């Protein structure tokens, strides 16, 4: 194969994967935005994330 053909064929194979990745990220961002709007309408607060183990006062 000559180099020009390779340069045209390889992106053709990769394009669907890249498009799917971009669409997946867009879907996650859209869903996060919708959840934020619903949370604001309900007047709820953001749940605190528990990171690691916290020390107990004994």
C-alpha positions in Angstrom: 0.0 0.0 0.0 1.2 3.4 -0.7 1.4 6.0 2.1 -1.5 8.1 0.8 -3.9 5.2 0.9 -2.8 4.3 4.5 -3.3 7.9 5.5 -6.8 7.8 4.1 -7.8 4.3 5.4 -6.6 4.5 9.0 -8.7 7.5 10.0 -11.6 5.9 8.3 -11.3 2.9 10.7 -10.7 5.1 13.8 -13.5 7.6 13.2 -16.4 5.6 14.5 -14.5 4.9 17.8 -13.6 8.5 18.3 -17.2 9.6 17.5 -18.5 7.1 20.0 -16.1 8.4 22.7 -17.1 12.0 22.1 -20.8 11.1 22.2 -20.4 9.1 25.4 -18.7 12.1 27.1 -21.5 14.4 25.8 -24.1 12.1 27.2 -22.5 12.0 30.6 -22.2 15.8 30.7 -25.9 16.2 29.6 -27.1 13.7 32.3 -25.0 15.5 35.0 -26.6 18.8 34.0 -30.1 17.4 34.1 -29.4 15.9 37.6 -28.1 19.3 38.8 -31.3 21.0 37.5 -33.6 18.5 39.2 -31.6 18.7 42.4 -31.9 22.5 42.4 -35.6 22.4 41.7 -36.2 20.1 44.6 -34.1 22.3 46.9 -31.8 19.5 47.8 -28.2 20.0 48.7 -25.2 18.2 47.2 -24.5 15.0 49.0 -21.2 14.9 50.7 -18.8 12.4 49.3 -17.0 10.2 51.8 -13.4 10.0 51.0 -11.3 7.6 52.9 -11.8 6.6 56.4 -12.3 9.2 59.0 -11.2 9.0 62.6 -13.8 8.5 65.2 -13.8 10.4 68.4 -13.7 7.8 71.1 
